[in-house]
Amino acid sequence: MKILIVSPSWIGDAVMAQCLFKIIKQEQPDCRLEVLAPRWPLPLFSRMKEINSSILSPFEHGELNIKGRYNLGIAIRKKEFDRAIVMTNSYKSALVPFFARIPERSGWIGESRYGLINDVRKDNSKYTQLMIERFSALFLDPRDISVGNIPLPSLTADEKNTDRILSAYNINRANKTIVFCPGAEFGMVKRWPTYRFSVVVQHYLNLGWNAILLGSKKDSDIAVEIMEPLAKNHSGLFDLTGKTSIQDALDILSVSDLALTNDSGLMHVAAAVGTPLVALYGPTSPEYTPPLGPLCKVIKKNSGFSKTRVGDRHDGYHSSLFKISPEEVIETLNGSI
């Protein structure tokens, strides 16, 4: 059995998708799994033991490009997949498996994908509240899914790459290390204020820890704001935002003692390598996409879930995140050591 997985586009969703991959391998251990994914989450799949190989989806976020998808489908047709599982709802994400003439194409109807999807999965919130339950239901009967039986993500670290990165930035492994992931998609609405991050960073620097700031290039300005009020020329402070690949970030997290994150993709990566972490939630909900692992703690001050992408304060932040104090965060982090 050869199965093509059409991956989610977001880093966090791609990490959670490993739950589905593990279920498939449990049920069909001899099957071959290949993933079709955009460039940003693609490197993660090389760190998942269940995945045999990955295929680049060259399209940008939101790009339809039917001709390009048709040509990609023609190329994939030669691989003779038996089944495709489309993990997203969009119309365009179902085109390549259809053009590839994969006989069984599983997924939700989503954006009226009648015909493109011929193994329609019911999106029943009675059985699938968590994202990993929804993903699991793409292969299993939702009634047979129990959260306690869903295998959690477990990304594989590369020790040689870890040593290379730490040596390149002169990070002393003899010191304890805390990683800060202050970014989040959709701007400030999901981000804890930078000056509160600064308080926590300074606390651990004072204890002699390494403090590493991780994130994409988009998070570099956030890192600058965090570092601005800190004691200057501190040998234990490392700003690596925009300087690492997602694989590098994974490897750094795998050898770190603690992590503090917003609700973000790196939160899910940290959880999947077993890093003790504290995740700060604002309008989004850990009842839907929590960090997955026994060493994960969540701080959230409001109830429910909001799809808002705009903060409700004049400065752009969400008020619920202002209810989380640095003192509470430090206490929770210390309880994770």
Order of alpha helices (4+ residues) and beta strands (2+ residues): beta-alpha-alpha-beta-beta-alpha-beta-alpha-beta-beta-alpha-alpha-beta-alpha-beta-alpha-beta-alpha-beta-alpha-beta-beta-alpha-alpha
